Each structure stands twice: as C-alpha cells, then as structure tokens.
Amino acid sequence: MARIPGVGLAKGLSITLRHMLRKSVTQQYPEVKPALPPRSRGVIALVEENCTSCMLCARECPDWCIYIDSHKETIPAPEGGRPRQRNVLDRFAIDFALCMYCGICIEVCPFDALFWSPEFEYAEGDIRNLLHEKDKLAGWTETVPPPPAHDPGAEPPKELTAA
C-alpha cells in the first residue's frame, strides 16, 4: 500500500488547530491552591514518637539522603526484672536536594514513622537549606491525610477475623 504524502503533516496541523480553538484555563496559583489528587507525593513527614532509630530507612535509601543519630538509654527495671535499653532519637534529617522521592524509606519503615504529606511548598533560595531536621519533618505530620477507607465489598482485615 502506498503512503499518501502529507498525511502526517495534516494530522499534526489538525491537532494544533483543535488546541488553538479550545479555551485556555489559567490557574491563579499563589492565590488559589491546586486541588491535589488524594495520594499525591509532596514531602516526607516524620512521626518522631514512632521512630526507634532502627536505621532501615537510611540503609535502604538509594541516595543516602537520610541522616540518623541516636543514643541508648537505660530504662529502670520493673520489680523482679532486668533493666532494658532503648534507642533515643537525637537527629533525623532528610536532604531533599538529594532525595529522588522514591518512597522506599516509607515502605520499609516497620513502625509507621514516615508518611507522604501532600505539602509541596517548601522551596528554598539556597540548596543548602533543603536539609530538613526532625522538627521541620514533624511539622508536616499534621498535613498527612487519613488512609482511604476499605472498599465496601472487600474482605475484612486478617487482624479483625483472628481476634
């Protein structure tokens, strides 16, 4: 079958003409905030109380942009027991200049200490200011949306059926 010359050009011009005749929509961004999808990724938020300094997130991060410092603290023993030790989080920082927002750190956290927040307005004028410490990361926790509800026809969770 022979190709008709100019078919590609006509197809391209028709798409261009269709977009030229459509009314453009301008979003007034700083004044009107955009409606984000429910599972949009913005910034990583930290729940400091849940973090046990297990270092899983820092070890699994492909960019090595998570910095964790901790120390051990001895908890006094209950009557008839032995004293226990626990890790106390001293520093938790994420360098968003290096982060590629892959979410591996959130997936591997066994204690639900890291979450995606839809907050996206954290630009800085200097790249050195993109290293956010635990107090800044904990501030974004209040913007984390609640998890979506289960589907009405889905099976109940295994934890409920076992109880």
C-alpha positions as CSV (number, residue, x, y, z in Angstrom):
1,M,0.0,0.0,0.0
2,A,1.4,3.4,-1.0
3,R,1.8,6.2,1.5
4,I,-0.1,9.4,0.8
5,P,2.3,12.3,1.1
6,G,1.4,14.9,3.6
7,V,-0.9,12.8,5.9
8,G,1.4,13.3,8.9
9,L,1.5,17.0,8.3
10,A,-2.3,17.2,8.0
11,K,-2.7,15.2,11.2
12,G,-0.3,17.4,13.1
13,L,-2.0,20.6,11.9
14,S,-5.4,19.3,12.8
15,I,-4.3,18.6,16.4
16,T,-2.7,22.1,16.6
17,L,-5.9,23.7,15.3
18,R,-8.0,21.8,17.7
19,H,-5.9,23.1,20.7
20,M,-5.9,26.6,19.3
21,L,-9.6,26.8,19.3
22,R,-10.1,25.4,22.8
23,K,-10.5,27.9,25.6
24,S,-7.3,28.0,27.8
25,V,-7.6,27.6,31.5
26,T,-5.3,29.6,33.8
27,Q,-4.8,28.6,37.4
28,Q,-4.1,31.5,39.7
29,Y,-1.6,29.5,41.7
30,P,-0.4,31.6,44.6
31,E,-3.9,32.8,45.5
32,V,-5.8,29.7,44.6
33,K,-4.3,26.4,45.8
34,P,-4.5,23.5,43.3
35,A,-6.7,20.5,44.1
36,L,-4.2,17.7,44.5
37,P,-5.1,14.0,44.0
38,P,-5.6,12.1,47.2
39,R,-2.4,10.1,47.1
40,S,-0.1,12.9,45.8
41,R,3.5,12.8,47.0
42,G,4.9,16.1,48.3
43,V,7.3,15.8,51.2
44,I,8.2,13.1,53.7
45,A,6.7,13.7,57.2
46,L,8.1,12.1,60.4
47,V,6.2,10.9,63.5
48,E,9.1,11.2,66.0
49,E,7.4,9.1,68.7
50,N,7.2,6.0,66.4
51,C,10.8,6.2,65.3
52,T,13.0,3.6,67.0
53,S,16.3,4.5,65.2
54,C,16.4,1.1,63.6
55,M,18.2,2.7,60.6
56,L,16.2,0.7,58.0
57,C,15.2,3.8,56.1
58,A,18.7,5.2,56.0
59,R,20.2,1.8,54.8
60,E,17.6,1.3,52.1
61,C,17.7,4.8,50.7
62,P,19.4,4.6,47.3
63,D,20.6,8.3,47.5
64,W,21.8,8.1,51.1
65,C,20.0,11.3,51.9
66,I,18.7,10.3,55.4
67,Y,20.8,11.0,58.4
68,I,20.0,9.5,61.8
69,D,21.8,9.9,65.1
70,S,20.7,8.2,68.4
71,H,21.9,7.1,71.7
72,K,21.0,4.2,74.1
73,E,19.1,5.0,77.2
74,T,18.6,2.5,80.1
75,I,15.0,2.1,81.4
76,P,14.8,1.1,85.1
77,A,13.7,-2.5,85.7
78,P,10.3,-3.3,87.0
79,E,10.1,-5.3,90.2
80,G,11.8,-8.6,89.6
81,G,13.0,-7.8,86.1
82,R,16.2,-6.6,84.5
83,P,16.8,-3.1,83.1
84,R,16.1,-2.6,79.4
85,Q,17.8,-0.4,76.9
86,R,16.1,1.6,74.1
87,N,17.3,3.9,71.4
88,V,16.6,7.6,71.7
89,L,16.4,9.6,68.5
90,D,18.8,12.6,68.6
91,R,18.8,13.6,64.9
92,F,16.7,12.7,62.0
93,A,17.3,14.7,58.8
94,I,16.5,14.3,55.1
95,D,18.4,16.2,52.5
96,F,15.7,16.9,49.9
97,A,18.4,18.2,47.5
98,L,19.5,14.6,47.1
99,C,16.2,12.8,47.6
100,M,14.5,11.4,44.5
101,Y,11.1,10.8,46.2
102,C,11.1,7.1,45.5
103,G,9.3,6.3,48.8
104,I,11.4,3.3,49.7
105,C,12.1,4.7,53.1
106,I,8.3,5.0,53.8
107,E,7.7,1.4,52.6
108,V,10.5,-0.2,54.7
109,C,9.7,1.6,58.0
110,P,8.2,-1.2,60.2
111,F,7.0,1.3,62.9
112,D,5.0,3.7,60.7
113,A,7.2,6.7,61.4
114,L,7.4,8.1,57.9
115,F,4.5,9.2,55.7
116,W,3.9,11.1,52.5
117,S,2.5,14.6,53.0
118,P,0.9,16.4,50.1
119,E,2.7,19.6,51.2
120,F,4.7,20.9,48.2
121,E,5.6,24.5,49.0
122,Y,9.0,24.1,50.6
123,A,11.2,25.6,48.0
124,E,14.4,27.4,49.2
125,G,16.6,30.0,47.6
126,D,19.7,28.2,48.6
127,I,20.2,24.4,48.0
128,R,21.9,24.1,51.4
129,N,18.6,24.9,53.1
130,L,17.0,21.8,51.7
131,L,18.4,19.7,54.6
132,H,15.4,19.5,56.9
133,E,15.7,18.3,60.5
134,K,13.2,16.3,62.6
135,D,11.4,19.4,63.9
136,K,10.6,20.5,60.4
137,L,9.7,17.0,59.3
138,A,7.4,16.5,62.3
139,G,5.6,19.8,61.5
140,W,4.4,18.3,58.2
141,T,2.7,15.3,60.0
142,E,-0.5,17.3,60.6
143,T,-0.9,17.6,56.8
144,V,-0.8,13.9,56.2
145,P,-4.3,12.7,55.0
146,P,-6.0,9.8,56.7
147,P,-5.8,6.5,55.0
148,P,-8.5,5.7,52.5
149,A,-11.5,3.6,53.6
150,H,-11.6,0.0,52.6
151,D,-13.8,-1.0,49.7
152,P,-17.4,-2.0,50.8
153,G,-17.1,-5.4,49.1
154,A,-13.6,-6.2,50.4
155,E,-12.7,-8.9,52.8
156,P,-12.3,-7.8,56.4
157,P,-8.7,-7.4,57.6
158,K,-7.0,-10.6,58.9
159,E,-6.4,-8.9,62.3
160,L,-10.2,-8.5,62.8
161,T,-11.0,-12.1,61.8
162,A,-8.3,-13.5,64.0
163,A,-9.5,-11.6,67.1
